[in-house]
C-alpha cells in the first residue's frame, strides 16, 4: 500500500506572541520553527534594523520564514550527493480469536496481511533521464498472525529486513534493482490482483492469518489431539520468490508492464501485468507469472516450476468488484516415499475467488464489504513424511507402512476456505478499521503400502476472527 506523508518534516511550534529577542533581532511572528531558533545565532543572521518598526518586522519575519523553508527542505535530504530521503511505514495490530474444534483462544497479533513496517527510501536528482536510489524496508513483528499456534502464543518482538536494495532507473528503459528484493511490478504478486480495497482483512494468502495452527483430530481431547499438521501444510498461494536477487521492472506502456528476477541459488521469475479502464466505468487489474526454483531441497522444497495468475474487475459506478486467482506447482525432482518407492510428487494447485462492494456510506471514507472462497488441492501429497502421516492417523510413527491396513501415504488432500468481512477507511487519518471471519475445512485421504484406501481420522475445522487497525504514515 502506498504510504502517506512520506517526507520527514520539521514541525513549527508556537512561541511568545509578544516577541523574543536574540541579540538585536526582534521576532514578533506567532510561530517559529525550533530549528529556526537555533539557526538564528549562527545561520540566519537577521538585521538589527528590524527592531521597533512594523514594516521592518514584517520583512524580518518574511526572511525568517524563507530561511526556515530552506532549512526544512535541507532536512528532508541526505547530507551527501543531493539524495532526497523519505520515511514512511505502517502499524497494523489486531486481535485474533481462533477455535480449532477443541479449544478457543485469543491473542494480540501483528496482522501479516500487511505487516507493520518502517521504510526508508532515497532517490537522487534525475540527470539525463537517469536516477539512482535505495530502499530499506523493515518488518516489525510482535506476534505474527501467521506464527501463533496451540503450543506457542507468545513471542518477543523482532525486526526483520523485508527489502534492502539499490536501484537505477530510466524513464524510458525501466528499473534494475539489486539486493534483498523481488520484482514488485508484473511478477511481484501475480496472484494478488485485487481491487476490493479489503486486502488488509483478507486476500489470496489466506494462511497469513492462522496458518501455523495445528489441525485437531475430531473426538480427541486437549493437545493430544493435535495432528502435527498445520494449515500451512495444506494451503499455499504460491507467492513470487524473493531473496538476494537482481530484478528488472519495465516502464508501463499502454497499461502493460513486465518484470523479471534472478538470484539466490538459481531462482528466476518473470511476469506480465495490465492495469487499465474499459469504457470509463470498468477498472481492470490482471497479472500472470512463471517461475522456476532449482535450490535443491533448501526450505524443504524440491526443484519446481510455478505458474500463477489473477484478475480483478471493479465497476466504478456501483462499487461492485470481483477478483479471481489460480496457480499450480509442478515438481521437477523425484523423491523417496515412505514405502520406499521413488517418484515425482503430484502437482498441487489452487483457485481463489473474492466478491465485494465498495461505497462511501460514511463521510470519513469508503466502506468495503467482501466474501471469499478458495480451494487448495494436494499440497499435502505422497511425499508427506512419516511423522505427519502418523499425526493424521493418530498412531505411532513405527506403525506407518507397517503392513496391510496401516497408514503409509497421503493419496490426496483438499482444503476449503470461506470468509466474509468489512473494512472502513478513514481518509484524513490514513487509517483502515477491519473485521474478518474465516472458516477452514479439510479432507485428507490415506492409503497403506499396497495403495489400498484406509479410513482417515476426521479432523475438525478451524474458525478465525480478526479485528484491528492499520495506520499508514
N, C-alpha and C positions, 0 to 999 in steps of 0.2 A: 504494500500500500504506500501511496505517496505521502511523505511526511510533510507536515505543515510547519510554517515559521522556521525554515532551516537555518537562517543565519544567527550567529551568536551576536546578540545586541547588548549595548550598554544603555541601561535604562536611566532616565532622569530622576532626580529626587527634588522635593520641594524644600526651599531654604527660606530664611528670613526675608519677608517681602519688603522690609524697611531698608534693606541694603547691608551687605557685608563689605568690609574694607580689607584689602590686601595690598599693602604699600600705599601707592597713590590711587589705586583703581577703585571706582565706585560701581557696585553691581546691584542696580535696582530691579533686575529681572526676577520674576516669581519662581522660575525654575532654573536649576543649574545642574549639569551633569557632574557627578562626583569626580570623574576623571578630569573634567574641565577645571575643577578647583585645584587639583594637583598640578595641572598643566599651567595654570596662571603664573606661578612663580618662575618657572624655567622655560616654558614653551610658548605661552600666549603673548606675554609682553604687552599688555594693554597700555594705551597712552594715558598719562596723568591728567590730560586736558579734558577728560570726560567727567571730572568731578564738578558737582554743583551746577550742572547745566542739563536741561531736559533733552535738548537736541543732541548734545554730545553723549548723554547717557544712552539714547536710542541707538546712536552709531556704535557705542561701546557694546551694547547687547547684540547688535547685528553681527559685529565682528566676532564676539564670543560664540554665538550660535554657529557661525561659519566654521570656526576653528574646531568646535565640538563635533560638527558633522564630519569634518575631515578626520578627526581622531577616531570617531566611531567606524568610519569606512576602513581606516587602517586596522582597527581591532578585529575586523571580520576577515582579514587576510593574513596569511602566513608571513612571517618576517622576512622570508627569502624568496626571490625569483617571482614575486607578484602572484603567488598562489592564492586563490580565493578558497577559504575553508568554510565548510558548512557543517553544523552539527544538528542531527535530527534523531528521532527514535520513537519509541512507544513503550507503554506499560500496559500489560494485559494480564490481569489477575481475575480468578474466577473461583466459585465454589462448585465442586464436582461431587455429586452423590451417585453411588452405584449399588446395584443389587444383583448378585450372581446366582440367585435362586436359593441360597443358603444363608448368606449374610448380607448385611447392608452397612455401608459406611459413608462418611463424608469427609472431604479434605479440601483445604485451600490450595490451589494449584496455579502454576503459570500455564495459560492456555496455549498449547503449542500449535494450534491452527494458525496463530500469528504471534510469534514469540515477543516477549519484552526485549527490546534491543536499544543499543546506542550506536549510531552510525556517524562516522567522520568521513567527509568527502572533501577532497582537494582537487582543484582544477586550475590550470594555468590559463593565462590570457591566450586567446586564439591568435595564431600567427600564420598567415598564408593559408587559412583553412584548416590548420592542424592545431591540436591541443593535447595535453597530457594530463593525467590525474591519478589519484589514489582513492581507494575505498578501504576503510577499516570498519567492519561490522561485527559487533559483539552481542551475542545472545546471553541474556541474563535470566537464569532459571533458578527458581527456588525448588519446588517440587513440580516436575513436568507432568502435564496431564497425560502424556503417553508412557510415563515411567512407573507410576504407583501401581501396586498390586496388593493382594490379600496378605502377603508376607512382609511388605515394606510400604509404609505410608508416610515415612519421614525421610527427608534428605536435606543436607546442608546446601546452601546456595552455591551456585557455580557460575562462572563467566567463561563462555566458550566462543572462540572465533567462528563466525559464520562466513565471513569473507575477509581476506586480506590480499589485496591485489593492486597492481598498477595497470594503467591502460593508456593507449594512444588512439586518437580519433581524428578522422577526417570527415567533413560533412558529406562528401560525395562517395567516399570509399568505405566508410564504416568504422568499427572499433575493434581493436585487438586488446584482450585482457590477459594478464599472466599472473598466476599466483593461486591462492586458495579461492576458487571461484567456480562459476558454472556459466553456461550460455543462458543468459536471462531472457533473451527475446523469443525467437521462434521455438527453439527446442527446450528452453528452460521452462518447465511446467506445461508441456504439451498436453498433459492430461487434465489441466486445470482451467480451461476456458469457462468463465462463469460471470455472467452479467447480473446476477441476482442481488448483489451487494449484501450477501449473508455469509460470506466465507469465514468470517470470524467465529460463527456458530457451527457451521457445517460446510464441508466441501468433500471432494473425492477422497482425500486422505483421511478416511474415517477412523483409522487406528491412532491418529494424533490425540484422540480423547479416549482413554481406557484401553488402549491396545495391549498393554502389558498385564492386564488382569487375566488370571488363570480361568480356564473352563472348570466347572464344578460338576461332578457326576451326580445325576439325579438319584435321590434316595439316600445318598451318603451324608454324614453329618460332620460339620466342622471342617478343619483344614485337611483332615484325612481324605476328604472327598475331592480335593484339588487334583486335576488330571495331569498337571505338569505341562500342559499345552496352553499357550496363551492365544488370544485372538489375533495377535500379530502373526502367529504361525499359519493361520487360516486365511488371512486377508493381506493383500498387497496392492497398492495403486500404481506400482511400477514407476516410481519417480525418476526423473532425469539424474544421471550420475553427476557427481561433482568431486571436488578434491583439488589437488595441486595440478592444474591444467593450463593449457593455453586455449583461449576461446575467441571466436570471431562472431560479431553481430553486425549484420548489414544495415545500411540505412533503409528506411521504409520507402517503397516505390509502389504507388497505386494501391496502398493498403497492405501490401505484402512485405514480409521481411524473412530473412534467412539467418540461421545460426548454426555453428558447429563448434566442437571442442575435441581436444585430445590431451591425454596425460595419464597420471598415475602409472600403473603397470599395464599399459596397453588397454586403455578405455577410450572409446570415441563415441561421439553422438552428433547427429545432425537433424535439423528440422526446419519446417516452413510454417509460417503463421500468417493469418489475414485478419485485419480489423477494418470494418467499413460500415456503410449505411446503405440500405436498399430502399429506394423510393422516398427517402426522407423521413420514414417512420419505423423502419425495422433495422435495428442495430445488430450487427453480427460479429462474433469473435470466434476464430477457429484456429487450430494448430494440429500438426502431426509431426512425429519424431521417430527416429530409428536409432538404436544404439547397440553397441557390442561391448562386452566386458570379458577380457581374457586375463583375469587376475588369478587364474587357478582357483584354489579353494579359499582365498582370502575372504574374510567376512562370511565364512560358511556358505558361500555360493559357488556353484560350478560355473565354468565358462558358459556364457549365454548371449543371446541377442533378444532385444525387446522392441516391439512396435506399439506405440500409443497414439491416441488422437482424441480430440474433443471439439465440440462445437456448442456455442451458446447464442440464443436469439432473445432479443428484447424488443417488444412492441412498445415504443416510447409513448404513444398517446394513452395507452391503458396501463402500462407498467407491468403487463404480463410477460413472463420470461420462462425459458426452458433451456436446460443445459444437459448435455449427454457426453459421457466419456467411456472409452473402452481401451483395453490393452491386452497383449499376450507376450509371454516369455517363452522362448524356445531354448532348451539346453543343448550344449554342443559337446558335452563330455558324457562318457559312460561312468557308472558308479556301481559299487558293490552293494547289493541289498542285504537285508537281514538273513535271508535264506541262502546266501552265498552266490546267487546269480548275479550277472553283470549286465547292465542295460542302461539306456538313456532314459531319464525320467520323463513322464508325460509333461506336456506344455500347459502350464496354468494360465488362466485368463480371467478377465472381469468385465463387467459393464455397470455403469452408474448413471442414474437419472435424477435430475432435480427440477421441480417446477416451483415457480414463485410469483409473487405480486409485489410491486413497489408503488407506493403512493405517499403523497405528502399529507398525511392525516393531521399532524400537529405542526404548528409554526416553527418549532425548534429544528425540524429536519425530517428527512424521509423515513418512513416506516416500511420495512421489508419483511414479508412472510415467505416461508418455504416449506416444502415437503420433499423428502428424498427417499430413494430406494436403490440398493445396489446388491449384486450377487457376485461371488468370488469362488472360482472353481479350481480344485486340485492344487492349491498352493501347499497343502499337506498331501504328499503323494507317496509313491512306493519307496522313495529314498528316506522316508521318515525313520528316525533312529529307534533302536530297541527300547530306549528309555521312554520315549514318547508313546510308543505303541503300548508298553506296559502301563503307562499312566492312563491312557484312554480305556484300556480293558480292565484296569483295577487289579492287576496281578503283579507278581514279582518278575523282574527282568529275566531271571533264569528260566521262566516258563515260556518266553517269547520264542516262537518257532520250534517248540519242544516236541511237537507231534501233531497228529490229526486233532482238529478242534481247538488248537491253541493259537492265539493271535500271533501273526507273523508280520504282515504287511498292511499298510493302508492302501486300499484299492482305489478309493475316490473320496473326495471331501467337497463340501459345499457350505458356504456361509452366506447368510442373507442379512441385510441391514436396512432398516427403515427408520425414519425420524421426521420431526417437524419442529418449527421454532419461529422466532421473531427477533429482528434486530432493529433498534431505534437509534437513528443518528441525531446528534446534537451538533449542528454545524459550527456554531460560534465557539465551541469548546474543543473541536477536533475529537469528539468522543462518540463511541458506539456502546450502547447497552444491549445485551443479548441474553436470550434464554433458549435452550435447545434440549429436546428429548430424543433419545435414540434407543432402538431395540435390536439386539443381535440374536440370531439363531444359527444353528449349525447341524449338519449331519455328516458323520464320518463312517465309511464302510471299511470293515476289516476282513482279511482272508487269512487262512492258515498257509502252511508251506506248500500244500498241494493246490493252492488257489481256490479252495472251497470257501464260500462265504460263511462267516460265523456271526453270531449275534454280537452287536456292538452295545456297549454300555451307554444308555442315553445320557446326555448332558443337558444341564439347564441353560436357558437363555440368559442374556445379560441385558440389564437396563441401566442407562446413564442419564442423568440430568445435569446440565451445566448452565450456570448463570454468572455473568461477570460484566466487566467494563474494560474497554480498550480506549486508551487516551494516547493520541499522537501529538508529538511536539516537533 
